[in-house]
Amino acid sequence: MFDILTRLPMKRLLLALCLLLSLAAQAQKRENFFTDLNDFLEMRSAKNYARQDTNYVARYPYIWDTRTFYYVTSLHIKSEGAGDVDLYTGVSNRVGLSFGYRGLALSYSFALGRKLNFDFGLSSYGTHFGFEYNLRATTSLQGTIATSGMPEAIGNNEITLFASNLNLLYNLNPRFSYAAAMKQSRIQRKSAGSFIIAASWTVWDVLGAGSDIISRKTSIQTLLDQPNLLYDRISIGAGYGYNLVFGKEHWLLHASFIPMWTVYESSLQSLEGVKTKTRHPMGHIAFMGTGRVGAYYRWGTRWSVGLSGIINQMVSRNGVNRSKEGFTRFGTQDFQARLQVGFRF
């Protein structure tokens, strides 16, 4: 896994991980770093809980949280313009584990029967502020890429995609708990909803992995004309989430939707040592949205089980008239459905 991570452009590592790594590098002793981290998490947890309305949100009497999960995921990428791209992963089955400590959760999962297909996650949710970081690697993209009107079939293991995503979330109502909905690290005691402000940073690193497409000298008109490129997008937006509690606080149903407008979008192509950066202009249509649903049941204070789903949609296009010269459109759809069992101690 470490060999895989070294292939990623270091300057694109997300802010949360960079901060953690820099703190670790500056610490003279490893035990001092973890002691400081533990003190910070303990202080943060106590401070957040002191500001919460305990009639609506309570915490578990444990500091560790473990979860095992099974989920299916599917990614579809499509663009049209100077070159047409239609790539998809199909349905991928993955299993994984998650460990949480005082609200900070680390997770890892991998695809069954496939190499270089994994997900790494880091997340934390407070009374108001929360963040989610996810790194996904997949070699399962297949479909067609067409340049100069000549479609070429793409099979498994010909393209490797590393997708990083950082979400920053701020819910306005402290009686609404994102931690209860996303990680079940808090107890939502009464139903509550909240408006949510969000910012998202998405980075895609697309590598050729030995395909002859990487040596083809074509201009970058669409996102995936060349598999050896870097794409990033920054979006901001706001939405609404609601937690419905019933059955003497044992059942929790969650639903939320956050539409976001893209304020920055660019792509960087690297071909035979030559880098070409394309900054997509402001004013064109570029947005993304994230919808989540979940149903969770807990018994006692140690065990819980949940079924959840997430769908992410990204759309970009530089105009509204397809017949206009230079028109391009790009879109992706990412779907996940997860079944998980949690245990606290």
C-alpha positions as CSV (number, residue, x, y, z in Angstrom):
1,M,0.0,0.0,0.0
2,F,2.9,2.4,0.8
3,D,4.3,1.8,-2.8
4,I,0.9,2.8,-4.1
5,L,0.7,6.0,-2.0
6,T,4.2,7.1,-3.2
7,R,2.9,7.2,-6.7
8,L,0.5,9.9,-5.9
9,P,1.6,13.5,-6.3
10,M,2.7,14.7,-2.8
11,K,1.5,18.2,-3.3
12,R,-2.0,16.9,-3.8
13,L,-2.2,15.2,-0.4
14,L,-5.2,16.6,1.4
15,L,-4.8,19.2,4.1
16,A,-6.0,17.0,7.0
17,L,-3.4,14.3,6.4
18,C,-0.6,16.9,5.7
19,L,-1.2,18.4,9.1
20,L,-1.1,15.1,10.9
21,L,2.1,14.1,9.1
22,S,3.8,17.4,9.8
23,L,3.0,17.1,13.5
24,A,4.4,13.6,13.6
25,A,7.6,14.7,11.8
26,Q,8.2,17.5,14.2
27,A,7.7,15.4,17.3
28,Q,11.0,14.3,18.8
29,K,9.5,11.2,20.3
30,R,6.7,9.1,18.8
31,E,5.0,8.6,22.2
32,N,4.9,12.4,22.7
33,F,3.0,12.8,19.5
34,F,0.3,10.2,20.4
35,T,0.1,11.6,24.0
36,D,-0.6,15.1,22.6
37,L,-3.1,13.7,20.1
38,N,-4.9,11.8,22.8
39,D,-5.1,14.9,25.0
40,F,-6.3,17.0,22.0
41,L,-9.1,14.4,21.2
42,E,-10.1,14.1,24.8
43,M,-10.3,17.9,25.2
44,R,-12.2,18.3,21.9
45,S,-14.7,15.5,22.9
46,A,-15.4,17.0,26.3
47,K,-15.7,20.6,24.9
48,N,-18.1,19.5,22.2
49,Y,-20.2,17.5,24.5
50,A,-20.4,20.3,27.1
51,R,-22.0,22.5,24.4
52,Q,-24.6,19.9,23.3
53,D,-28.2,19.7,24.4
54,T,-28.2,16.3,26.1
55,N,-31.9,16.0,25.6
56,Y,-31.2,15.5,21.9
57,V,-27.6,14.2,21.7
58,A,-25.8,11.9,24.1
59,R,-22.4,10.1,24.0
60,Y,-21.5,6.5,24.6
61,P,-19.6,5.6,27.8
62,Y,-16.8,4.2,25.6
63,I,-13.9,5.8,23.8
64,W,-13.2,3.0,21.2
65,D,-15.5,2.2,18.3
66,T,-14.9,-0.7,15.8
67,R,-17.0,-1.5,12.8
68,T,-16.9,-4.2,10.1
69,F,-18.7,-3.6,6.9
70,Y,-19.6,-5.0,3.5
71,Y,-20.5,-2.6,0.7
72,V,-21.0,-2.4,-3.0
73,T,-19.9,0.5,-5.1
74,S,-20.2,1.6,-8.7
75,L,-18.5,4.5,-10.6
76,H,-19.5,5.8,-14.1
77,I,-17.6,8.5,-16.0
78,K,-18.9,10.0,-19.2
79,S,-17.9,12.9,-21.3
80,E,-18.4,14.2,-24.9
81,G,-16.9,16.9,-27.0
82,A,-13.5,16.7,-28.8
83,G,-13.3,13.1,-27.6
84,D,-16.0,10.8,-26.1
85,V,-15.4,8.9,-22.9
86,D,-17.6,6.2,-21.4
87,L,-16.0,4.3,-18.6
88,Y,-17.5,2.4,-15.7
89,T,-16.5,0.0,-13.0
90,G,-19.6,-2.1,-12.8
91,V,-20.6,-3.2,-9.3
92,S,-17.6,-3.8,-7.0
93,N,-17.9,-5.8,-3.8
94,R,-15.7,-4.6,-0.9
95,V,-15.2,-5.6,2.7
96,G,-13.4,-3.5,5.4
97,L,-12.8,-2.5,9.0
98,S,-13.0,0.8,10.8
99,F,-11.5,1.9,14.1
100,G,-12.6,5.0,16.0
101,Y,-11.1,6.7,19.0
102,R,-12.8,9.6,20.7
103,G,-14.7,10.5,17.5
104,L,-11.7,10.2,15.1
105,A,-12.3,7.2,12.8
106,L,-9.9,5.4,10.4
107,S,-11.2,2.9,7.9
108,Y,-9.7,0.6,5.2
109,S,-11.5,-1.7,2.7
110,F,-10.6,-3.6,-0.4
111,A,-12.3,-5.2,-3.4
112,L,-12.8,-8.9,-3.3
113,G,-10.8,-10.8,-5.9
114,R,-9.1,-7.7,-7.3
115,K,-5.6,-6.2,-6.9
116,L,-5.0,-2.4,-6.3
117,N,-8.7,-1.8,-5.5
118,F,-9.0,-0.2,-2.0
119,D,-10.5,2.6,0.0
120,F,-8.9,4.5,2.8
121,G,-10.9,6.9,5.0
122,L,-10.4,9.3,7.8
123,S,-13.3,11.2,9.4
124,S,-14.5,13.1,12.5
125,Y,-17.7,14.9,13.4
126,G,-18.2,17.4,16.2
127,T,-21.1,19.4,17.5
128,H,-21.0,21.6,14.4
129,F,-17.9,20.9,12.4
130,G,-16.9,17.7,10.7
131,F,-14.7,16.4,8.0
132,E,-14.5,13.4,5.7
133,Y,-11.4,12.3,3.7
134,N,-11.5,9.3,1.4
135,L,-8.8,7.9,-1.0
136,R,-10.0,5.3,-3.5
137,A,-7.8,3.3,-5.9
138,T,-9.4,1.2,-8.7
139,T,-8.2,-0.6,-11.8
140,S,-11.7,-1.8,-12.7
141,L,-12.6,1.0,-15.2
142,Q,-13.6,-0.3,-18.6
143,G,-15.5,1.0,-21.6
144,T,-14.4,3.2,-24.5
145,I,-12.3,6.3,-25.2
146,A,-12.8,7.9,-28.6
147,T,-10.4,10.4,-30.1
148,S,-10.7,11.7,-33.7
149,G,-13.9,9.7,-34.0
150,M,-12.2,6.4,-33.4
151,P,-13.4,4.6,-30.3
152,E,-11.0,2.3,-28.5
153,A,-12.0,-0.4,-26.0
154,I,-10.6,-0.1,-22.5
155,G,-10.4,-3.2,-20.4
156,N,-9.6,-4.0,-16.7
157,N,-6.2,-3.0,-15.5
158,E,-5.5,-0.6,-18.4
159,I,-6.3,2.5,-16.4
160,T,-5.6,3.1,-12.7
161,L,-7.6,5.8,-10.9
162,F,-6.7,7.3,-7.6
163,A,-9.5,9.5,-6.4
164,S,-9.1,11.7,-3.3
165,N,-11.9,13.6,-1.7
166,L,-12.1,16.0,1.3
167,N,-15.5,17.2,2.6
168,L,-15.8,19.9,5.2
169,L,-19.2,20.0,6.9
170,Y,-20.8,22.6,9.2
171,N,-24.3,21.9,10.6
172,L,-26.1,25.0,12.0
173,N,-28.3,23.1,14.6
174,P,-26.3,21.5,17.5
175,R,-29.3,19.3,18.3
176,F,-28.7,17.5,15.0
177,S,-25.8,15.0,15.1
178,Y,-23.9,14.1,12.0
179,A,-21.8,11.7,14.1
180,A,-24.9,9.7,15.0
181,A,-26.0,9.5,11.4
182,M,-22.6,8.7,9.7
183,K,-20.6,6.8,12.3
184,Q,-23.0,6.1,15.2
185,S,-20.4,7.5,17.6
186,R,-23.1,9.7,19.2
187,I,-26.7,8.9,20.3
188,Q,-29.5,10.9,18.6
189,R,-32.1,10.9,21.4
190,K,-34.8,13.0,19.7
191,S,-35.5,13.8,16.1
192,A,-33.8,16.9,14.7
193,G,-32.8,18.4,11.4
194,S,-30.3,21.1,10.3
195,F,-29.1,23.2,7.4
196,I,-25.6,22.1,6.4
197,I,-22.9,24.2,4.8
198,A,-20.3,22.2,2.9
199,A,-17.0,22.6,1.0
200,S,-15.5,19.8,-1.1
201,W,-12.1,19.2,-2.7
202,T,-11.8,16.4,-5.3
203,V,-8.5,15.2,-6.8
204,W,-8.3,12.5,-9.5
205,D,-4.9,11.0,-10.6
206,V,-5.4,8.9,-13.7
207,L,-2.5,6.7,-14.8
208,G,-2.1,4.6,-17.9
209,A,-0.7,1.4,-16.3
210,G,1.0,0.2,-19.4
211,S,-1.7,1.0,-21.9
212,D,-0.5,2.3,-25.3
213,I,-3.0,5.2,-24.8
214,I,-0.4,6.9,-22.7
215,S,2.0,7.4,-25.7
216,R,-0.7,8.8,-28.0
217,K,-0.1,12.6,-28.5
218,T,-3.6,14.0,-28.4
219,S,-4.6,17.3,-27.0
220,I,-6.5,17.5,-23.7
221,Q,-10.0,18.6,-24.7
222,T,-11.9,16.4,-22.3
223,L,-11.0,15.0,-18.9
224,L,-10.0,11.5,-19.9
225,D,-8.6,11.9,-23.5
226,Q,-5.3,10.9,-21.8
227,P,-5.2,8.6,-18.8
228,N,-2.1,10.2,-17.5
229,L,-3.5,13.3,-16.0
230,L,-4.4,15.1,-12.7
231,Y,-7.8,16.7,-12.2
232,D,-9.0,18.7,-9.3
233,R,-12.2,20.5,-8.3
234,I,-13.3,22.7,-5.4
235,S,-17.0,23.2,-4.7
236,I,-19.0,24.9,-2.1
237,G,-22.7,24.6,-1.2
238,A,-25.4,24.1,1.4
239,G,-28.1,21.5,2.0
240,Y,-30.3,20.0,4.7
241,G,-30.2,16.8,6.8
242,Y,-32.6,15.2,9.1
243,N,-32.4,12.4,11.8
244,L,-35.6,10.7,12.6
245,V,-35.6,8.8,16.0
246,F,-38.2,6.3,17.1
247,G,-38.6,2.9,18.9
248,K,-37.3,4.2,22.3
249,E,-34.2,5.7,20.7
250,H,-33.2,2.3,19.2
251,W,-34.0,3.3,15.6
252,L,-32.5,6.2,13.6
253,L,-33.3,7.1,10.0
254,H,-31.2,9.7,8.2
255,A,-31.6,11.6,5.0
256,S,-29.6,14.5,3.6
257,F,-28.9,16.3,0.4
258,I,-26.2,18.9,-0.3
259,P,-25.9,20.5,-3.8
260,M,-22.7,22.4,-4.5
261,W,-21.4,24.8,-7.1
262,T,-17.9,24.4,-8.4
263,V,-15.7,27.5,-8.0
264,Y,-12.4,26.0,-9.3
265,E,-11.7,23.3,-11.8
266,S,-8.5,22.4,-13.6
267,S,-6.7,19.5,-15.2
268,L,-2.9,18.8,-15.6
269,Q,-1.7,16.5,-18.3
270,S,1.8,14.9,-18.1
271,L,3.0,13.2,-21.3
272,E,6.6,12.2,-22.0
273,G,7.8,14.7,-19.4
274,V,5.8,17.6,-20.7
275,K,3.1,19.0,-18.5
276,T,0.1,21.0,-19.8
277,K,-2.3,22.6,-17.4
278,T,-5.9,23.6,-18.3
279,R,-7.9,25.9,-16.1
280,H,-11.6,25.6,-16.8
281,P,-13.1,29.0,-17.0
282,M,-15.6,30.3,-14.4
283,G,-19.1,30.8,-15.6
284,H,-19.7,27.5,-17.3
285,I,-22.1,25.0,-15.8
286,A,-20.3,23.0,-13.1
287,F,-21.9,21.5,-10.0
288,M,-22.0,18.4,-7.8
289,G,-24.4,17.0,-5.3
290,T,-24.3,14.4,-2.5
291,G,-27.3,12.5,-1.2
292,R,-27.3,10.2,1.8
293,V,-29.8,7.9,3.3
294,G,-29.4,5.5,6.2
295,A,-31.2,3.2,8.7
296,Y,-29.6,2.2,11.9
297,Y,-30.5,0.1,14.9
298,R,-28.7,-0.1,18.2
299,W,-29.2,-2.3,21.2
300,G,-27.6,-1.4,24.5
301,T,-24.6,0.9,24.3
302,R,-22.2,-1.5,22.6
303,W,-23.8,-2.9,19.5
304,S,-25.3,-1.4,16.4
305,V,-26.1,-2.4,12.8
306,G,-26.8,-0.1,9.9
307,L,-27.6,0.0,6.2
308,S,-26.7,3.2,4.3
309,G,-26.4,4.6,0.8
310,I,-24.5,7.5,-0.7
311,I,-24.7,8.9,-4.3
312,N,-22.4,11.6,-5.6
313,Q,-23.1,13.3,-8.9
314,M,-20.6,15.7,-10.7
315,V,-21.5,17.6,-13.9
316,S,-19.4,20.1,-16.0
317,R,-20.0,21.7,-19.4
318,N,-18.7,24.8,-21.1
319,G,-21.9,25.8,-22.8
320,V,-25.5,24.9,-23.5
321,N,-25.3,24.3,-27.3
322,R,-23.9,21.0,-28.4
323,S,-23.6,22.1,-32.0
324,K,-21.2,24.9,-31.0
325,E,-17.5,24.2,-31.8
326,G,-15.5,23.3,-28.8
327,F,-18.5,22.1,-26.7
328,T,-17.5,19.6,-24.0
329,R,-19.5,18.0,-21.2
330,F,-18.2,15.8,-18.4
331,G,-20.1,13.9,-15.7
332,T,-19.6,11.2,-13.1
333,Q,-21.9,9.2,-10.9
334,D,-20.6,7.4,-7.8
335,F,-22.9,5.1,-5.8
336,Q,-22.2,3.2,-2.6
337,A,-24.4,1.0,-0.4
338,R,-23.0,-0.3,2.9
339,L,-24.0,-2.8,5.5
340,Q,-22.1,-2.5,8.8
341,V,-22.0,-3.9,12.3
342,G,-20.4,-1.8,15.1
343,F,-19.1,-2.6,18.6
344,R,-17.9,-0.1,21.2
345,F,-15.6,-0.7,24.2
